Amino acid sequence: MKQPMGSIFVRWKSRRGYAAVAAAAILAVCILAPVVRAEAGTDDIEWSEPARLATKSLLLDVTEAGGRIFVVGDRGQILLSDDGGATWTQARVPTRSMLNAVAAVDKNNAWAVGHDTVIVHTSDGGKTWDRQYWAPEEACPLFDVWFENANHGLAVGAYGYVLVTDDGGKAWKRLNVDKEERHWYSIAETPDGTLFVAAEFGTVFRSDDKGMTWEALPTPYGGTYFGALALKDGALLIFGMRAKIFRTVDGGRTWTPIKVDTTDGLQTGLQLADGTVAIGGLGGAVLLSKDDGKRFETTHRPDRLGISSMIQLESGGLILVGEEGIHRVEKLP
């Protein structure tokens, strides 16, 4: 996944345009910048405000861990549910910045990232949150966050901004890995533990060591990828602008284009319990595949509301978030 410019889910328009760039793969060995410690003071914090219609506001990501659902979005809003999305509680969060992504390793520990290069964390299931990182002067929104466990995690964002932590976010280190300063949008982990990041200018980044070093992989398309989805069989899908989808089964060495019957921008992907692959995006677009992403059938939700993120519940139902907030549905169209 995963602020609107042109459409509500194009989270950060490139300052250089969408040029067709396919650079040769280069192994990027990271350089660790000085450690940035969590802040001690709280005088400069603007806390999120209670919103009566928070569940209907612009929301951008959803995840679930241990039966608890976390949703994040506009003005620092974080919403929590323990009953499959039937009811929601809004948390008090130490930011009013747009939150773009959330990751949870269990029902207690979760991290959310967003604009103003902000990272917030909870260790009590969302009852309280602390601000671990904040660098508004960088003007680099963070677009995604991933955690291997309660200690090791990554946050990625605009202009190749990459942060890593090995202590649960008490300290974050800057990795200088992308000299081209491309926007890094979405992190995916394949079953063998390989990490991939969907980025702009037709680039996908790959890491075989949990994010410490990265290789830039060219693809057949020069535009922006907003999403990456790792499948159970080891295949990887990347997707983004103009409904471009590519599939790899060899770790990104080769890519197969997947033709679809839409040009809607694609934002999020999910493999359902029965193996069906679902990709969602602008205009309520929902693409479904029964063959591990080799072919898709295109449908649209009747409300045509853009989909930014989605999860499947144990009941089989789904939670979709995006335009006009949270949508709880029994099945995709």
C-alpha positions in Angstrom: 0.0 0.0 0.0 -0.4 1.4 1.5 -1.6 12.8 0.6 -4.0 12.7 -2.3 -2.7 14.6 -5.4 -4.7 14.1 -8.5 -6.6 11.2 -6.9 -7.0 10.4 -3.3 -4.7 7.4 -3.3 -1.8 8.7 -5.3 -0.1 9.5 -2.1 2.9 11.4 -3.4 3.2 12.7 -6.9 6.7 12.5 -8.3 8.5 15.8 -8.4 10.2 14.7 -11.7 7.2 13.2 -13.6 6.7 9.6 -14.5 9.6 9.1 -16.9 10.3 5.7 -18.4 13.4 4.6 -16.6 14.7 1.1 -16.5 18.1 1.2 -14.9 20.3 -1.9 -14.7 20.1 -3.8 -11.4 22.6 -2.4 -8.9 23.4 -3.9 -5.5 22.9 -1.0 -3.0 24.9 -1.5 0.1 23.5 0.5 2.9 25.3 3.1 5.0 24.1 3.5 8.5 23.4 7.1 9.5 23.7 8.2 13.1 21.1 6.7 15.4 18.0 8.8 16.0 16.6 8.3 19.5 13.0 8.4 20.5 12.0 11.9 21.7 11.9 12.6 25.4 9.7 15.7 25.4 6.1 16.0 24.4 5.6 19.8 24.4 5.6 19.9 20.6 3.1 17.1 20.0 -0.3 17.8 18.5 -2.6 15.0 19.5 -5.2 13.6 17.2 -8.7 14.8 17.9 -11.9 12.8 18.5 -13.9 12.6 15.4 -17.6 11.6 15.4 -17.4 10.4 11.8 -13.9 8.9 12.0 -15.1 5.6 10.5 -16.3 7.6 7.4 -13.2 9.6 6.9 -10.3 9.0 4.5 -8.6 5.8 5.8 -5.6 4.3 4.1 -4.5 1.0 5.8 -5.8 -1.9 7.8 -4.2 -4.9 9.5 -5.2 -7.5 12.0 -3.2 -9.4 14.7 -4.5 -11.6 17.5 -8.1 -10.7 16.7 -7.5 -7.0 17.0 -8.0 -4.8 13.9 -6.0 -1.6 13.4 -7.0 1.1 10.9 -5.1 4.3 10.2 -5.7 7.4 8.1 -6.4 11.1 8.0 -5.3 13.5 10.7 -3.6 10.8 12.8 -6.7 8.8 13.2 -6.3 5.2 14.4 -9.3 3.0 14.9 -9.5 -0.3 16.8 -11.9 -3.2 16.7 -12.1 -6.5 18.6 -15.3 -7.8 17.1 -14.6 -8.2 13.5 -15.3 -4.6 12.6 -18.8 -4.4 14.1 -17.8 -1.6 16.4 -14.8 0.7 16.5 -12.9 2.8 19.1 -10.8 5.8 18.2 -7.4 6.0 19.9 -5.6 9.1 21.1 -2.5 9.4 18.9 0.5 11.8 19.2 0.2 13.2 15.7 -2.3 14.9 13.4 -0.4 13.9 10.3 -1.9 11.6 7.7 -1.0 8.0 8.6 -0.4 5.9 5.5 0.4 2.4 6.9 0.2 0.2 9.9 1.9 -3.1 10.9 1.3 -5.3 13.9 3.2 -8.3 15.2 0.6 -9.3 17.8 -2.5 -7.7 19.4 -0.3 -5.5 21.6 2.5 -4.2 19.5 1.8 -2.1 16.4 3.5 0.7 14.5 1.9 3.3 12.2 3.8 5.7 9.8 2.9 8.7 7.8 3.5 12.3 6.7 6.0 14.5 8.5 8.2 11.3 8.7 6.3 10.3 11.7 6.3 6.8 13.4 4.0 6.0 16.3 3.9 2.8 18.4 1.7 1.0 20.8 2.6 -1.8 23.2 -0.8 -2.2 24.8 -3.0 -2.9 21.8 -3.7 0.7 20.9 -4.8 2.0 24.2 -1.9 4.4 24.3 0.6 5.4 21.6 4.0 7.1 21.7 5.8 9.0 19.0 9.1 7.2 18.2 10.2 9.3 15.2 9.3 12.7 13.8 11.2 14.7 11.2 8.9 17.2 9.6 11.8 19.2 8.2 12.7 16.3 6.0 9.4 16.7 4.0 9.5 12.9 3.4 6.2 11.1 4.1 6.6 7.4 5.1 4.4 5.1 3.0 4.8 1.6 4.5 6.1 -0.2 7.5 7.0 -3.8 8.1 8.1 -5.8 11.2 9.6 -9.2 11.4 9.1 -9.4 15.1 8.7 -7.1 18.1 12.3 -5.8 17.6 13.3 -5.7 13.9 11.4 -3.5 11.5 11.6 -1.2 8.5 9.8 2.0 7.4 10.0 3.3 3.8 8.9 6.4 2.0 9.5 9.3 -0.4 12.8 10.0 -2.0 14.3 6.7 -1.0 13.8 7.3 2.7 14.4 4.1 4.6 14.6 3.5 8.3 15.5 0.4 10.3 15.2 -0.6 13.9 16.5 -3.6 15.9 14.9 -2.6 19.3 11.3 -2.1 18.5 11.7 1.5 17.5 13.4 2.9 20.5 16.1 3.9 18.0 15.8 4.2 14.2 18.7 4.2 11.8 18.6 5.9 8.4 19.8 3.6 5.5 21.2 5.4 2.4 20.4 2.8 -0.3 18.8 4.6 -3.2 20.9 7.3 -4.9 18.1 7.9 -7.4 15.8 8.9 -4.5 12.8 7.1 -5.9 9.7 6.9 -3.8 9.3 3.5 -2.0 5.7 2.6 -1.6 4.9 -0.9 -0.5 6.7 -3.7 1.3 6.0 -7.4 0.7 7.6 -10.5 2.2 7.7 -13.8 0.3 7.4 -17.2 2.1 11.1 -17.6 2.0 11.7 -14.3 3.9 12.8 -12.2 0.9 11.6 -8.6 1.0 10.4 -6.6 -2.0 9.5 -2.9 -2.2 7.3 -1.5 -5.0 8.6 1.9 -6.1 8.4 4.5 -8.8 10.1 4.7 -12.2 9.4 1.0 -12.9 11.7 -0.1 -10.1 11.3 -2.9 -7.5 13.8 -3.3 -4.7 14.8 -6.7 -3.3 16.5 -7.6 0.0 17.7 -11.0 1.0 18.9 -10.0 4.5 15.7 -8.5 6.1 16.3 -5.0 4.7 19.9 -4.3 5.5 21.0 -4.3 1.8 18.9 -3.8 -1.3 19.1 -4.6 -5.0 17.3 -2.4 -7.5 15.4 -4.5 -10.1 14.2 -3.1 -13.4 10.8 -4.1 -14.8 9.2 -3.8 -18.2 7.2 -0.7 -17.2 8.5 2.8 -16.4 5.7 4.1 -14.3 4.9 3.9 -10.6 4.1 0.7 -8.6 1.9 1.4 -5.5 1.5 -2.2 -4.3 3.3 -5.6 -4.0 1.7 -8.9 -3.1 3.6 -12.1 -2.2 1.6 -15.2 -2.9 1.6 -18.5 -1.0 3.3 -20.3 -3.8 6.2 -17.9 -3.8 5.2 -15.8 -6.8 5.1 -12.0 -6.5 2.8 -9.5 -8.0 3.5 -5.8 -8.4 0.9 -3.3 -9.5 0.1 0.4 -9.7 -0.6 3.2 -12.2 -3.0 2.5 -15.1 -3.7 -1.0 -13.7 -0.3 -2.3 -14.7 0.4 -5.7 -13.1 3.5 -7.8 -13.4 4.2 -11.3 -12.0 7.5 -13.0 -11.2 8.3 -16.5 -10.1 12.1 -16.2 -10.0 12.6 -13.5 -7.4 12.3 -10.6 -9.8 14.8 -11.7 -12.5 12.0 -11.9 -15.1 8.6 -10.3 -15.2 5.4 -11.4 -17.0 2.8 -8.7 -17.8 -0.8 -9.5 -16.8 -3.5 -8.0 -19.0 -6.6 -6.7 -17.3 -9.8 -5.0 -18.4 -9.3 -1.7 -16.6 -7.0 1.3 -16.4 -7.9 2.2 -12.8 -4.9 2.7 -10.5 -4.3 -0.3 -8.3 -3.4 0.2 -4.6 -3.7 -3.0 -2.6 -3.7 -6.8 -2.9 -4.8 -9.8 -0.8 -4.8 -13.6 -1.1 -7.9 -15.0 0.4 -8.1 -18.2 2.5 -9.3 -20.2 -0.5 -6.4 -19.0 -2.6 -8.2 -16.4 -4.6 -6.0 -13.3 -5.4 -7.8 -10.0 -5.0 -6.4 -6.6 -6.1 -8.3 -3.3 -5.3 -7.9 0.3 -6.4 -9.5 3.5 -7.6 -13.1 3.6 -8.8 -14.0 0.7 -6.6 -12.0 -1.6 -8.9 -11.7 -5.2 -7.8 -9.7 -7.7 -9.8 -10.0 -11.4 -8.9 -7.8 -14.4 -9.9 -8.3 -18.1 -9.3 -5.0 -19.1 -10.8 -2.4 -17.4 -8.6 -2.5 -14.1 -10.5 -2.0 -15.4 -14.1 -5.4 -14.1 -15.2 -7.8 -11.6 -13.6 -11.5 -10.8 -14.0 -12.4 -7.2 -13.4 -15.4 -5.9 -11.4 -16.2 -2.7 -9.6 -18.0 -2.1 -6.3 -21.4 -0.5 -6.9 -20.4 2.5 -4.8 -17.2 3.1 -7.0 -15.3 4.2 -3.9 -11.6 3.8 -4.0 -10.0 0.9 -2.0 -6.7 1.6 -0.3 -6.3 -1.6 1.8 -8.2 -4.7 2.8 -8.0 -7.8 5.0 -10.0 -11.0 5.3 -11.5 -11.9 8.7 -11.7 -15.4 10.2 -15.4 -15.4 9.5 -14.6 -15.1 5.8 -15.9 -11.5 5.5 -13.6 -8.6 4.6 -12.8 -5.1 5.9 -12.1 -2.6 3.1 -10.8 0.9 3.8 -10.4 3.9 1.6 -12.8 6.6 0.4 -15.5 7.2 3.0 -13.8 5.1 5.6 -14.4 1.5 6.6 -16.6 -0.9 4.6 -17.4 -4.4 6.1 -18.5 -6.8 3.4 -19.2 -10.5 3.3 -17.6 -11.0 -0.1 -16.0 -9.2 -3.0 -18.1 -8.4 -6.0 
